[in-house]
Amino acid sequence: MLPWESDIRDPVADVRSPEMAENETLDLWSPSNRRWQAFFDSIVRGDSPDALADEAIACLCRIFKRLPSLLPLKELLDAARSGPVAAKRVARRCRRGRDYAELMAQQASFQSDPVAIITGVALAALDRILEQIKSKVVPGQAFPDFCEFTKLRNAVVMRVAPRIESLARKVAEAPDQGPRMPPVRKAERERQQRALLAFSLQPCSGTHG
């Protein structure tokens, strides 16, 4: 029995263990959406566009590495070559990771090439997440109006888009394996530097005799 088939036949499968409860969803506020919540935290912290692009790519890599255990990714891509009807038929069977399955079916309406489909899914997923973040942080101290957030959004997408195609090629070549994780990049380095700086600025405790 395949993982996604077991989910369909057992409606309480997600309740039995924390591992089974894990999901990949585009609902930013879902408790199971830990990956994109980390991206949201990076925006709230005021990370640079370069760092946010690194975080977004890391998120997408982890998601596409996880998806084969949640849904029949290769079957979805094969069905998409036949068009949206076949892709939607497969997507309807997906209980977990369904948001991504539906995005693939939507992309099948525009293209049949697996690399183009995965690229479209990744960009659409990022766009949907950014829309939810915008509704949360605008207006606010960092983003007093939509214009300020749009500037950041465009800067991040501009940096992410060229790298997504490379990611999409890796996924298309071996959809059941998932892409290799990228090396630690600027987002992580900036977090480490902030943590070290915060630690160094802490006042000394205790008394000296």
N, C-alpha and C positions, 0 to 999 in steps of 0.2 A: 504494500500500500504506500502511495506517495504522500509526502507531508501535506500538500494542499488538499488531497483527497480525504485524508483522515480528518482534517478540519471540517470538511463539508458533512461528513457522516456523523461526526460527534460534535454537537453544538456546544458542549461544555468543555471541550478540549482545552480552551484557553484558560480555564479556571484552575486546572489541576496543578500546574507548576509555573513558577516564575518564568522559566525558559519558554514555555508554550505561550505565555501571556505576552511575550515580546512581539511587537508588530512594527511595520513601517507604514506610517500614515502621513498624510499632508495636513492633518489637523494639528496645528502648532501647539495647541493647548492640551492635547491628549497626553495622559500620563505616560503612554508608551512611546511618545515622540521625543526621546532624549537627544537624538542627534541634532535635529533642527533647533531645539531649545538651546543647545550650546552656541549655535550660530546667533540666535536672538540675544543671548548674554553678551556675545562679542560686540554686537551693535550697541547695546545699552552701555557697555564699558567705554565706548568711543574708540574702538580699534580702527586702525587705518584701512583704507580700501584694499591695499595689498594684503594685509592680514586677514581681512574679511573674505577676500577671494580665496586665500589658502584654506580658511575654515570651511567655505562652501564646497570646495573641491574635495576636502577630506570627508565632509558629510556625504557627498554623492558617491565617493569611492566605497565608504562603509555600507551605504544603502544598496548599491549594486552588488556588493559582495554578499550581502545578507539575503537579497531577494530570491536567489535560486532555492533557498530552503523554505520559502514561503509560497512561491507560485511557480508554475511551469514556464520559466522565462524563455527557454529555447523554443518551446511550443508556441508561445505567444508571438515571438519574432517570425517563426515560420508561417503562422496563420496570417500575420500582418502582410506578408507578401501577396496573399490572395485577396486582401482588401479588408475594409473595416468590419464587414459582416462576420467573416471568419474570426477576426481578432476579438470582436465583442462576444462571440460565442465562448471563446476560451476565457475571456476576462470575467464573464459571469460565474465561472466555476471557482474563482479565486476569492477566498474568504479573508485571508490575511494578505497584506500588501495590495489590497484591491484598488486603492487610489492610483497606484503606479500602473496596475494592469489596465485600468480605464484610460489613463493617459496614453498608453501604448496603442490601445484601440482607436483613440481619437487621432493619433499621429498617422495611423494606417489610412486615414481618409486623405492624407496629403502626400504620402510617400510610401514606398515599399522597401527601400534600402534599409537594412538593419542599423547601419551606422547613423543614417539620417533620423531614423525613428528614435534611437536612444538619445541622440543629441537633442531632439525636440522634446523628449520626455524630461531630460535633465533641466533644460532651460525653462520648461513649463512648470516643473516642480519648484525651482528656485523662484520663479515669478509669483507663484501662489503663496509661498512662504513669505516673501517680501511684502505682499499685499496685506497679510495678516499682521506682520510686524508694524507696518505703516499705521494700521488702525489702532495699534497699541501705544505707539510712541509719539504720534503727531496729534495735537500739539503737545510739546513738552520742552524741557529745558534744552535738550540737545537739538531738537527739531521743532522750532516754533511754528513752522508751516510746512505744507506739503512740498514746497519748492526745495527746501533744504534737504528733505529726505530723498526727493527725486534725484538730486545731484549725487548723493551718496549711492543710491541705487544704480544709477547709470554708470558710475565709476566702478562699482563692483562687477556688474554684468559685463562691462567692457573687458575687464581683466579675466573673468571666468570663461567667457565664450570660446576663446581659442583653445583653452585647455580641456574644455568639455569634449571637443571632437576627438582628441587623443584618448580620453577616457572611453568614449563611445566605441572607438575602434577595438580597444582591449576587451570590452564587454562583448562586442559582436563576434570576436574571434573565439571566445570561450565563454558563452553565456552561463554555463552551469558551474563555472569556477569563480567568476567574479574577478575584478581587477586587483592588481597588487596595490597595497596602500602606498601613498606618496610618502617621501621622507618628511621628517619634522621640518616645518618651514616657518615662515615669518610669524604666523599667528601664535604658534607655540613658543617661539623665542621671545616674542613680546610679553606673553603671559609670564614666562620665567623671569624676565628682566623686571617686570612690575613687582613680582613677588619678592625678589631679592631687594629691590629698592625699598619696598614697604618694610621689610624686615630690618634693613640697615637704619631706617629712620625711627624705629621704635626706641623709646626712652629706656635707658638702663634701669633695672629694678634692683632693689636691695640697698643696703647701706654699706659704707666702707668704714672700717675701723681705723 
